[in-house]
Amino acid sequence: MNAEGWYVDPYRAHEDRWYSDGNPTALVRDAGVESHEPPPSNVDPTEPLVRTDATGTAVNADDLRRADAADPVRPNDYTDAAFDGFGQTLPPG
């Protein structure tokens, strides 16, 4: 899966940098304030990608899932399980 979302800026120019489809974008964040600065074109990243949440805290990438992921969680997966616990089922659809 390609990186999508906020990551610790591997260039160390800012706290976080937004990645889209595995590519760094110009959207950056420092102390929760977003701004724009293109990634350096003549510098390789100095750090591996580390995912961050809305507060800038590193998170486990396994907890995050894109809607277009190869194996998305369907809303009914959880609803069906909840209804099964009460001995009921949902109508198809």
Gaussian input, Z-matrix of N, CA and C with variables (Angstrom, degrees):
# hf/3-21g

backbone

0 1
 N
 C     1     B1
 C     2     B2     1     A1
 N     3     B3     2     A2     1     D1
 C     4     B4     3     A3     2     D2
 C     5     B5     4     A4     3     D3
 N     6     B6     5     A5     4     D4
 C     7     B7     6     A6     5     D5
 C     8     B8     7     A7     6     D6
 N     9     B9     8     A8     7     D7
 C    10    B10     9     A9     8     D8
 C    11    B11    10    A10     9     D9
 N    12    B12    11    A11    10    D10
 C    13    B13    12    A12    11    D11
 C    14    B14    13    A13    12    D12
 N    15    B15    14    A14    13    D13
 C    16    B16    15    A15    14    D14
 C    17    B17    16    A16    15    D15
 N    18    B18    17    A17    16    D16
 C    19    B19    18    A18    17    D17
 C    20    B20    19    A19    18    D18
 N    21    B21    20    A20    19    D19
 C    22    B22    21    A21    20    D20
 C    23    B23    22    A22    21    D21
 N    24    B24    23    A23    22    D22
 C    25    B25    24    A24    23    D23
 C    26    B26    25    A25    24    D24
 N    27    B27    26    A26    25    D25
 C    28    B28    27    A27    26    D26
 C    29    B29    28    A28    27    D27
 N    30    B30    29    A29    28    D28
 C    31    B31    30    A30    29    D29
 C    32    B32    31    A31    30    D30
 N    33    B33    32    A32    31    D31
 C    34    B34    33    A33    32    D32
 C    35    B35    34    A34    33    D33
 N    36    B36    35    A35    34    D34
 C    37    B37    36    A36    35    D35
 C    38    B38    37    A37    36    D36
 N    39    B39    38    A38    37    D37
 C    40    B40    39    A39    38    D38
 C    41    B41    40    A40    39    D39
 N    42    B42    41    A41    40    D40
 C    43    B43    42    A42    41    D41
 C    44    B44    43    A43    42    D42
 N    45    B45    44    A44    43    D43
 C    46    B46    45    A45    44    D44
 C    47    B47    46    A46    45    D45
 N    48    B48    47    A47    46    D46
 C    49    B49    48    A48    47    D47
 C    50    B50    49    A49    48    D48
 N    51    B51    50    A50    49    D49
 C    52    B52    51    A51    50    D50
 C    53    B53    52    A52    51    D51
 N    54    B54    53    A53    52    D52
 C    55    B55    54    A54    53    D53
 C    56    B56    55    A55    54    D54
 N    57    B57    56    A56    55    D55
 C    58    B58    57    A57    56    D56
 C    59    B59    58    A58    57    D57
 N    60    B60    59    A59    58    D58
 C    61    B61    60    A60    59    D59
 C    62    B62    61    A61    60    D60
 N    63    B63    62    A62    61    D61
 C    64    B64    63    A63    62    D62
 C    65    B65    64    A64    63    D63
 N    66    B66    65    A65    64    D64
 C    67    B67    66    A66    65    D65
 C    68    B68    67    A67    66    D66
 N    69    B69    68    A68    67    D67
 C    70    B70    69    A69    68    D68
 C    71    B71    70    A70    69    D69
 N    72    B72    71    A71    70    D70
 C    73    B73    72    A72    71    D71
 C    74    B74    73    A73    72    D72
 N    75    B75    74    A74    73    D73
 C    76    B76    75    A75    74    D74
 C    77    B77    76    A76    75    D75
 N    78    B78    77    A77    76    D76
 C    79    B79    78    A78    77    D77
 C    80    B80    79    A79    78    D78
 N    81    B81    80    A80    79    D79
 C    82    B82    81    A81    80    D80
 C    83    B83    82    A82    81    D81
 N    84    B84    83    A83    82    D82
 C    85    B85    84    A84    83    D83
 C    86    B86    85    A85    84    D84
 N    87    B87    86    A86    85    D85
 C    88    B88    87    A87    86    D86
 C    89    B89    88    A88    87    D87
 N    90    B90    89    A89    88    D88
 C    91    B91    90    A90    89    D89
 C    92    B92    91    A91    90    D90
 N    93    B93    92    A92    91    D91
 C    94    B94    93    A93    92    D92
 C    95    B95    94    A94    93    D93
 N    96    B96    95    A95    94    D94
 C    97    B97    96    A96    95    D95
 C    98    B98    97    A97    96    D96
 N    99    B99    98    A98    97    D97
 C   100   B100    99    A99    98    D98
 C   101   B101   100   A100    99    D99
 N   102   B102   101   A101   100   D100
 C   103   B103   102   A102   101   D101
 C   104   B104   103   A103   102   D102
 N   105   B105   104   A104   103   D103
 C   106   B106   105   A105   104   D104
 C   107   B107   106   A106   105   D105
 N   108   B108   107   A107   106   D106
 C   109   B109   108   A108   107   D107
 C   110   B110   109   A109   108   D108
 N   111   B111   110   A110   109   D109
 C   112   B112   111   A111   110   D110
 C   113   B113   112   A112   111   D111
 N   114   B114   113   A113   112   D112
 C   115   B115   114   A114   113   D113
 C   116   B116   115   A115   114   D114
 N   117   B117   116   A116   115   D115
 C   118   B118   117   A117   116   D116
 C   119   B119   118   A118   117   D117
 N   120   B120   119   A119   118   D118
 C   121   B121   120   A120   119   D119
 C   122   B122   121   A121   120   D120
 N   123   B123   122   A122   121   D121
 C   124   B124   123   A123   122   D122
 C   125   B125   124   A124   123   D123
 N   126   B126   125   A125   124   D124
 C   127   B127   126   A126   125   D125
 C   128   B128   127   A127   126   D126
 N   129   B129   128   A128   127   D127
 C   130   B130   129   A129   128   D128
 C   131   B131   130   A130   129   D129
 N   132   B132   131   A131   130   D130
 C   133   B133   132   A132   131   D131
 C   134   B134   133   A133   132   D132
 N   135   B135   134   A134   133   D133
 C   136   B136   135   A135   134   D134
 C   137   B137   136   A136   135   D135
 N   138   B138   137   A137   136   D136
 C   139   B139   138   A138   137   D137
 C   140   B140   139   A139   138   D138
 N   141   B141   140   A140   139   D139
 C   142   B142   141   A141   140   D140
 C   143   B143   142   A142   141   D141
 N   144   B144   143   A143   142   D142
 C   145   B145   144   A144   143   D143
 C   146   B146   145   A145   144   D144
 N   147   B147   146   A146   145   D145
 C   148   B148   147   A147   146   D146
 C   149   B149   148   A148   147   D147
 N   150   B150   149   A149   148   D148
 C   151   B151   150   A150   149   D149
 C   152   B152   151   A151   150   D150
 N   153   B153   152   A152   151   D151
 C   154   B154   153   A153   152   D152
 C   155   B155   154   A154   153   D153
 N   156   B156   155   A155   154   D154
 C   157   B157   156   A156   155   D155
 C   158   B158   157   A157   156   D156
 N   159   B159   158   A158   157   D157
 C   160   B160   159   A159   158   D158
 C   161   B161   160   A160   159   D159
 N   162   B162   161   A161   160   D160
 C   163   B163   162   A162   161   D161
 C   164   B164   163   A163   162   D162
 N   165   B165   164   A164   163   D163
 C   166   B166   165   A165   164   D164
 C   167   B167   166   A166   165   D165
 N   168   B168   167   A167   166   D166
 C   169   B169   168   A168   167   D167
 C   170   B170   169   A169   168   D168
 N   171   B171   170   A170   169   D169
 C   172   B172   171   A171   170   D170
 C   173   B173   172   A172   171   D171
 N   174   B174   173   A173   172   D172
 C   175   B175   174   A174   173   D173
 C   176   B176   175   A175   174   D174
 N   177   B177   176   A176   175   D175
 C   178   B178   177   A177   176   D176
 C   179   B179   178   A178   177   D177
 N   180   B180   179   A179   178   D178
 C   181   B181   180   A180   179   D179
 C   182   B182   181   A181   180   D180
 N   183   B183   182   A182   181   D181
 C   184   B184   183   A183   182   D182
 C   185   B185   184   A184   183   D183
 N   186   B186   185   A185   184   D184
 C   187   B187   186   A186   185   D185
 C   188   B188   187   A187   186   D186
 N   189   B189   188   A188   187   D187
 C   190   B190   189   A189   188   D188
 C   191   B191   190   A190   189   D189
 N   192   B192   191   A191   190   D190
 C   193   B193   192   A192   191   D191
 C   194   B194   193   A193   192   D192
 N   195   B195   194   A194   193   D193
 C   196   B196   195   A195   194   D194
 C   197   B197   196   A196   195   D195
 N   198   B198   197   A197   196   D196
 C   199   B199   198   A198   197   D197
 C   200   B200   199   A199   198   D198
 N   201   B201   200   A200   199   D199
 C   202   B202   201   A201   200   D200
 C   203   B203   202   A202   201   D201
 N   204   B204   203   A203   202   D202
 C   205   B205   204   A204   203   D203
 C   206   B206   205   A205   204   D204
 N   207   B207   206   A206   205   D205
 C   208   B208   207   A207   206   D206
 C   209   B209   208   A208   207   D207
 N   210   B210   209   A209   208   D208
 C   211   B211   210   A210   209   D209
 C   212   B212   211   A211   210   D210
 N   213   B213   212   A212   211   D211
 C   214   B214   213   A213   212   D212
 C   215   B215   214   A214   213   D213
 N   216   B216   215   A215   214   D214
 C   217   B217   216   A216   215   D215
 C   218   B218   217   A217   216   D216
 N   219   B219   218   A218   217   D217
 C   220   B220   219   A219   218   D218
 C   221   B221   220   A220   219   D219
 N   222   B222   221   A221   220   D220
 C   223   B223   222   A222   221   D221
 C   224   B224   223   A223   222   D222
 N   225   B225   224   A224   223   D223
 C   226   B226   225   A225   224   D224
 C   227   B227   226   A226   225   D225
 N   228   B228   227   A227   226   D226
 C   229   B229   228   A228   227   D227
 C   230   B230   229   A229   228   D228
 N   231   B231   230   A230   229   D229
 C   232   B232   231   A231   230   D230
 C   233   B233   232   A232   231   D231
 N   234   B234   233   A233   232   D232
 C   235   B235   234   A234   233   D233
 C   236   B236   235   A235   234   D234
 N   237   B237   236   A236   235   D235
 C   238   B238   237   A237   236   D236
 C   239   B239   238   A238   237   D237
 N   240   B240   239   A239   238   D238
 C   241   B241   240   A240   239   D239
 C   242   B242   241   A241   240   D240
 N   243   B243   242   A242   241   D241
 C   244   B244   243   A243   242   D242
 C   245   B245   244   A244   243   D243
 N   246   B246   245   A245   244   D244
 C   247   B247   246   A246   245   D245
 C   248   B248   247   A247   246   D246
 N   249   B249   248   A248   247   D247
 C   250   B250   249   A249   248   D248
 C   251   B251   250   A250   249   D249
 N   252   B252   251   A251   250   D250
 C   253   B253   252   A252   251   D251
 C   254   B254   253   A253   252   D252
 N   255   B255   254   A254   253   D253
 C   256   B256   255   A255   254   D254
 C   257   B257   256   A256   255   D255
 N   258   B258   257   A257   256   D256
 C   259   B259   258   A258   257   D257
 C   260   B260   259   A259   258   D258
 N   261   B261   260   A260   259   D259
 C   262   B262   261   A261   260   D260
 C   263   B263   262   A262   261   D261
 N   264   B264   263   A263   262   D262
 C   265   B265   264   A264   263   D263
 C   266   B266   265   A265   264   D264
 N   267   B267   266   A266   265   D265
 C   268   B268   267   A267   266   D266
 C   269   B269   268   A268   267   D267
 N   270   B270   269   A269   268   D268
 C   271   B271   270   A270   269   D269
 C   272   B272   271   A271   270   D270
 N   273   B273   272   A272   271   D271
 C   274   B274   273   A273   272   D272
 C   275   B275   274   A274   273   D273
 N   276   B276   275   A275   274   D274
 C   277   B277   276   A276   275   D275
 C   278   B278   277   A277   276   D276

   B1=1.4390
   B2=1.5298
   B3=1.3041
   B4=1.4564
   B5=1.5190
   B6=1.3250
   B7=1.4639
   B8=1.5201
   B9=1.3338
   B10=1.4589
   B11=1.5203
   B12=1.3191
   B13=1.4594
   B14=1.5181
   B15=1.3300
   B16=1.4612
   B17=1.5175
   B18=1.3298
   B19=1.4616
   B20=1.5198
   B21=1.3344
   B22=1.4602
   B23=1.5278
   B24=1.3250
   B25=1.4683
   B26=1.5255
   B27=1.3423
   B28=1.4591
   B29=1.5291
   B30=1.3276
   B31=1.4655
   B32=1.5236
   B33=1.3335
   B34=1.4680
   B35=1.5263
   B36=1.3352
   B37=1.4611
   B38=1.5346
   B39=1.3480
   B40=1.4608
   B41=1.5243
   B42=1.3316
   B43=1.4608
   B44=1.5308
   B45=1.3376
   B46=1.4696
   B47=1.5176
   B48=1.3388
   B49=1.4640
   B50=1.5205
   B51=1.3396
   B52=1.4757
   B53=1.5170
   B54=1.3222
   B55=1.4632
   B56=1.5150
   B57=1.3168
   B58=1.4543
   B59=1.5153
   B60=1.3171
   B61=1.4611
   B62=1.5358
   B63=1.3276
   B64=1.4576
   B65=1.5101
   B66=1.3269
   B67=1.4669
   B68=1.5240
   B69=1.3435
   B70=1.4551
   B71=1.5254
   B72=1.3326
   B73=1.4631
   B74=1.5290
   B75=1.3200
   B76=1.4639
   B77=1.5241
   B78=1.3254
   B79=1.4628
   B80=1.5201
   B81=1.3335
   B82=1.4620
   B83=1.5239
   B84=1.3496
   B85=1.4591
   B86=1.5279
   B87=1.3298
   B88=1.4602
   B89=1.5213
   B90=1.3330
   B91=1.4699
   B92=1.5258
   B93=1.3363
   B94=1.4540
   B95=1.5087
   B96=1.3242
   B97=1.4658
   B98=1.5235
   B99=1.3366
   B100=1.4586
   B101=1.5246
   B102=1.3243
   B103=1.4563
   B104=1.5264
   B105=1.3167
   B106=1.4624
   B107=1.5240
   B108=1.3158
   B109=1.4639
   B110=1.5266
   B111=1.3191
   B112=1.4668
   B113=1.5328
   B114=1.3226
   B115=1.4673
   B116=1.5247
   B117=1.3160
   B118=1.4651
   B119=1.5251
   B120=1.3138
   B121=1.4700
   B122=1.5258
   B123=1.3295
   B124=1.4593
   B125=1.5347
   B126=1.3454
   B127=1.4593
   B128=1.5216
   B129=1.3047
   B130=1.4591
   B131=1.5256
   B132=1.3506
   B133=1.4645
   B134=1.5231
   B135=1.3275
   B136=1.4609
   B137=1.5169
   B138=1.3259
   B139=1.4638
   B140=1.5259
   B141=1.3472
   B142=1.4647
   B143=1.5308
   B144=1.3322
   B145=1.4588
   B146=1.5178
   B147=1.3367
   B148=1.4573
   B149=1.5223
   B150=1.3263
   B151=1.4652
   B152=1.5217
   B153=1.3422
   B154=1.4598
   B155=1.5173
   B156=1.3317
   B157=1.4602
   B158=1.5318
   B159=1.3208
   B160=1.4636
   B161=1.5199
   B162=1.3325
   B163=1.4584
   B164=1.5160
   B165=1.3361
   B166=1.4523
   B167=1.5130
   B168=1.3336
   B169=1.4568
   B170=1.5191
   B171=1.3263
   B172=1.4624
   B173=1.5237
   B174=1.3320
   B175=1.4662
   B176=1.5198
   B177=1.3141
   B178=1.4526
   B179=1.5242
   B180=1.3040
   B181=1.4712
   B182=1.5188
   B183=1.3362
   B184=1.4587
   B185=1.5249
   B186=1.3428
   B187=1.4531
   B188=1.5194
   B189=1.3125
   B190=1.4543
   B191=1.5200
   B192=1.3174
   B193=1.4531
   B194=1.5117
   B195=1.3179
   B196=1.4606
   B197=1.5143
   B198=1.3228
   B199=1.4586
   B200=1.5217
   B201=1.3362
   B202=1.4573
   B203=1.5320
   B204=1.3289
   B205=1.4640
   B206=1.5254
   B207=1.3173
   B208=1.4614
   B209=1.5195
   B210=1.3293
   B211=1.4568
   B212=1.5296
   B213=1.3500
   B214=1.4586
   B215=1.5233
   B216=1.3190
   B217=1.4563
   B218=1.5162
   B219=1.3072
   B220=1.4589
   B221=1.5238
   B222=1.3400
   B223=1.4623
   B224=1.5221
   B225=1.3181
   B226=1.4654
   B227=1.5171
   B228=1.3393
   B229=1.4647
   B230=1.5204
   B231=1.3288
   B232=1.4561
   B233=1.5221
   B234=1.3235
   B235=1.4582
   B236=1.5182
   B237=1.3376
   B238=1.4638
   B239=1.5205
   B240=1.3187
   B241=1.4621
   B242=1.5280
   B243=1.3251
   B244=1.4628
   B245=1.5195
   B246=1.3334
   B247=1.4503
   B248=1.5203
   B249=1.3276
   B250=1.4633
   B251=1.5286
   B252=1.3280
   B253=1.4587
   B254=1.5123
   B255=1.3247
   B256=1.4681
   B257=1.5264
   B258=1.3329
   B259=1.4640
   B260=1.5132
   B261=1.3236
   B262=1.4520
   B263=1.5174
   B264=1.3129
   B265=1.4629
   B266=1.5185
   B267=1.3123
   B268=1.4621
   B269=1.5141
   B270=1.3268
   B271=1.4610
   B272=1.5366
   B273=1.3493
   B274=1.4599
   B275=1.5187
   B276=1.3461
   B277=1.4497
   B278=1.4257
   A1=108.93
   A2=116.91
   A3=121.60
   A4=110.33
   A5=115.54
   A6=121.13
   A7=110.28
   A8=116.61
   A9=123.46
   A10=107.38
   A11=117.31
   A12=120.58
   A13=111.80
   A14=114.43
   A15=121.10
   A16=110.54
   A17=115.35
   A18=122.65
   A19=108.53
   A20=115.97
   A21=119.27
   A22=106.38
   A23=116.71
   A24=120.32
   A25=109.71
   A26=117.78
   A27=119.61
   A28=112.95
   A29=117.00
   A30=120.93
   A31=111.11
   A32=116.77
   A33=124.96
   A34=112.46
   A35=117.70
   A36=121.16
   A37=110.32
   A38=117.05
   A39=123.61
   A40=108.16
   A41=116.46
   A42=119.55
   A43=110.92
   A44=116.22
   A45=121.35
   A46=110.03
   A47=114.78
   A48=121.38
   A49=107.36
   A50=116.64
   A51=121.94
   A52=108.97
   A53=115.74
   A54=122.02
   A55=108.77
   A56=115.95
   A57=122.40
   A58=108.62
   A59=115.80
   A60=122.65
   A61=111.61
   A62=115.41
   A63=120.62
   A64=115.84
   A65=117.40
   A66=121.05
   A67=111.03
   A68=117.60
   A69=119.65
   A70=110.06
   A71=115.71
   A72=120.15
   A73=109.33
   A74=116.48
   A75=121.62
   A76=111.85
   A77=118.23
   A78=121.21
   A79=109.55
   A80=115.88
   A81=122.09
   A82=108.98
   A83=115.31
   A84=120.18
   A85=109.17
   A86=115.26
   A87=122.84
   A88=108.04
   A89=117.16
   A90=122.52
   A91=111.06
   A92=116.92
   A93=122.27
   A94=115.06
   A95=118.52
   A96=122.59
   A97=109.09
   A98=115.31
   A99=120.77
   A100=111.09
   A101=114.96
   A102=121.88
   A103=107.77
   A104=116.51
   A105=120.88
   A106=110.90
   A107=114.42
   A108=121.58
   A109=106.76
   A110=117.25
   A111=119.50
   A112=111.61
   A113=116.85
   A114=118.36
   A115=109.74
   A116=117.09
   A117=119.29
   A118=110.50
   A119=116.46
   A120=119.61
   A121=111.82
   A122=116.73
   A123=119.45
   A124=113.12
   A125=116.24
   A126=120.98
   A127=109.71
   A128=116.92
   A129=120.66
   A130=108.79
   A131=117.62
   A132=119.40
   A133=110.77
   A134=115.73
   A135=120.24
   A136=112.49
   A137=117.60
   A138=122.24
   A139=110.15
   A140=117.39
   A141=119.39
   A142=109.19
   A143=117.84
   A144=121.25
   A145=110.65
   A146=115.10
   A147=122.88
   A148=107.10
   A149=116.37
   A150=122.07
   A151=110.76
   A152=117.70
   A153=122.25
   A154=109.49
   A155=116.30
   A156=119.97
   A157=109.92
   A158=117.29
   A159=121.37
   A160=112.76
   A161=116.99
   A162=119.86
   A163=112.38
   A164=117.53
   A165=121.34
   A166=113.15
   A167=117.50
   A168=121.80
   A169=109.49
   A170=117.40
   A171=121.14
   A172=109.90
   A173=116.35
   A174=121.60
   A175=110.04
   A176=114.99
   A177=122.31
   A178=108.39
   A179=117.76
   A180=122.00
   A181=112.18
   A182=118.84
   A183=121.04
   A184=111.71
   A185=117.46
   A186=120.89
   A187=112.22
   A188=117.09
   A189=121.87
   A190=109.85
   A191=116.63
   A192=120.00
   A193=108.80
   A194=116.49
   A195=121.77
   A196=109.82
   A197=115.79
   A198=120.64
   A199=111.50
   A200=118.00
   A201=120.50
   A202=112.06
   A203=116.83
   A204=120.64
   A205=109.80
   A206=115.98
   A207=120.84
   A208=111.51
   A209=117.78
   A210=121.52
   A211=109.29
   A212=117.15
   A213=118.81
   A214=111.81
   A215=115.75
   A216=121.11
   A217=106.69
   A218=116.10
   A219=120.08
   A220=108.46
   A221=118.45
   A222=120.11
   A223=112.71
   A224=117.91
   A225=120.34
   A226=112.75
   A227=118.85
   A228=120.07
   A229=109.71
   A230=117.24
   A231=120.95
   A232=111.08
   A233=117.01
   A234=120.62
   A235=110.22
   A236=117.52
   A237=120.72
   A238=110.99
   A239=116.86
   A240=120.41
   A241=110.46
   A242=116.87
   A243=120.19
   A244=110.72
   A245=117.83
   A246=120.90
   A247=111.13
   A248=117.61
   A249=121.01
   A250=110.42
   A251=116.40
   A252=120.09
   A253=112.65
   A254=117.20
   A255=121.50
   A256=111.97
   A257=116.34
   A258=120.01
   A259=113.18
   A260=118.09
   A261=122.07
   A262=109.39
   A263=116.22
   A264=121.08
   A265=109.37
   A266=115.32
   A267=121.14
   A268=109.41
   A269=117.15
   A270=118.60
   A271=109.40
   A272=118.20
   A273=120.25
   A274=110.50
   A275=114.51
   A276=117.83
   A277=111.51
   D1=134.58
   D2=178.51
   D3=-78.12
   D4=146.72
   D5=179.96
   D6=-59.47
   D7=134.75
   D8=177.91
   D9=-146.50
   D10=117.48
   D11=178.78
   D12=124.23
   D13=-164.78
   D14=-178.85
   D15=-82.35
   D16=134.61
   D17=176.40
   D18=-136.07
   D19=151.04
   D20=172.42
   D21=-55.04
   D22=130.92
   D23=-177.00
   D24=-63.10
   D25=110.55
   D26=-177.35
   D27=-69.89
   D28=-11.63
   D29=177.45
   D30=-87.15
   D31=-11.61
   D32=179.64
   D33=63.75
   D34=20.90
   D35=176.40
   D36=-83.96
   D37=-26.45
   D38=-178.53
   D39=-141.43
   D40=172.44
   D41=178.33
   D42=-69.15
   D43=-49.97
   D44=-177.86
   D45=-133.13
   D46=155.12
   D47=175.83
   D48=-137.18
   D49=139.16
   D50=178.79
   D51=-80.56
   D52=131.87
   D53=174.75
   D54=-110.55
   D55=139.46
   D56=177.59
   D57=-130.00
   D58=121.62
   D59=-179.71
   D60=52.08
   D61=39.63
   D62=176.36
   D63=84.54
   D64=1.50
   D65=-177.28
   D66=-115.68
   D67=138.51
   D68=176.42
   D69=-69.40
   D70=141.83
   D71=178.53
   D72=-111.13
   D73=-179.29
   D74=178.67
   D75=-81.65
   D76=-9.64
   D77=-179.43
   D78=-76.40
   D79=120.31
   D80=-178.12
   D81=-128.72
   D82=166.10
   D83=-177.99
   D84=-144.55
   D85=134.15
   D86=175.30
   D87=-135.25
   D88=126.23
   D89=-179.09
   D90=51.57
   D91=36.95
   D92=177.99
   D93=80.83
   D94=-2.40
   D95=-179.25
   D96=-99.67
   D97=122.94
   D98=-179.34
   D99=-86.76
   D100=144.34
   D101=174.91
   D102=-151.81
   D103=-175.21
   D104=-178.48
   D105=-125.10
   D106=130.82
   D107=171.77
   D108=-156.40
   D109=116.57
   D110=-179.33
   D111=-56.47
   D112=146.97
   D113=176.59
   D114=-64.34
   D115=148.61
   D116=179.26
   D117=-60.12
   D118=134.87
   D119=-179.12
   D120=-89.71
   D121=-17.21
   D122=-176.41
   D123=-108.03
   D124=12.00
   D125=-177.74
   D126=-129.84
   D127=132.90
   D128=174.18
   D129=-82.00
   D130=149.28
   D131=176.95
   D132=-56.21
   D133=143.55
   D134=-178.83
   D135=-96.68
   D136=-10.96
   D137=-175.66
   D138=-131.29
   D139=153.63
   D140=171.56
   D141=-71.04
   D142=158.58
   D143=-179.80
   D144=-70.65
   D145=130.76
   D146=176.01
   D147=-128.19
   D148=119.23
   D149=-177.86
   D150=-69.23
   D151=141.73
   D152=175.22
   D153=-123.96
   D154=159.29
   D155=176.92
   D156=-96.37
   D157=-168.35
   D158=-176.38
   D159=-62.19
   D160=-22.62
   D161=-179.76
   D162=-94.14
   D163=-1.78
   D164=-178.71
   D165=88.74
   D166=9.50
   D167=179.16
   D168=-87.10
   D169=134.68
   D170=178.56
   D171=-61.52
   D172=139.72
   D173=-179.91
   D174=-128.98
   D175=165.66
   D176=176.85
   D177=-81.59
   D178=119.36
   D179=-177.06
   D180=-61.07
   D181=-23.53
   D182=179.06
   D183=-66.69
   D184=-18.95
   D185=179.92
   D186=-83.01
   D187=-8.94
   D188=-176.67
   D189=-109.23
   D190=139.85
   D191=-178.09
   D192=-144.39
   D193=130.03
   D194=177.06
   D195=-78.74
   D196=150.98
   D197=179.24
   D198=-63.95
   D199=-27.94
   D200=-179.00
   D201=-98.56
   D202=19.23
   D203=178.61
   D204=-62.91
   D205=155.53
   D206=-178.06
   D207=-60.38
   D208=-30.28
   D209=-178.28
   D210=-129.03
   D211=67.47
   D212=-176.05
   D213=-69.88
   D214=154.04
   D215=173.25
   D216=-82.22
   D217=127.66
   D218=178.07
   D219=-90.75
   D220=140.45
   D221=-179.40
   D222=-53.22
   D223=-37.44
   D224=-177.66
   D225=-70.50
   D226=-16.35
   D227=176.90
   D228=-56.52
   D229=-43.06
   D230=-178.67
   D231=-82.06
   D232=-39.75
   D233=-179.61
   D234=-62.87
   D235=-44.59
   D236=178.55
   D237=-58.63
   D238=-43.11
   D239=-179.20
   D240=-64.14
   D241=-39.55
   D242=179.55
   D243=-64.89
   D244=-44.14
   D245=179.99
   D246=-68.06
   D247=-36.20
   D248=177.69
   D249=-58.35
   D250=-34.80
   D251=179.42
   D252=-64.69
   D253=-21.57
   D254=178.20
   D255=-102.95
   D256=6.86
   D257=179.02
   D258=74.23
   D259=22.34
   D260=-179.84
   D261=-122.12
   D262=163.70
   D263=177.03
   D264=-130.30
   D265=157.69
   D266=175.33
   D267=-89.39
   D268=151.30
   D269=174.23
   D270=-66.76
   D271=153.23
   D272=179.70
   D273=-59.67
   D274=149.61
   D275=173.90
   D276=130.98

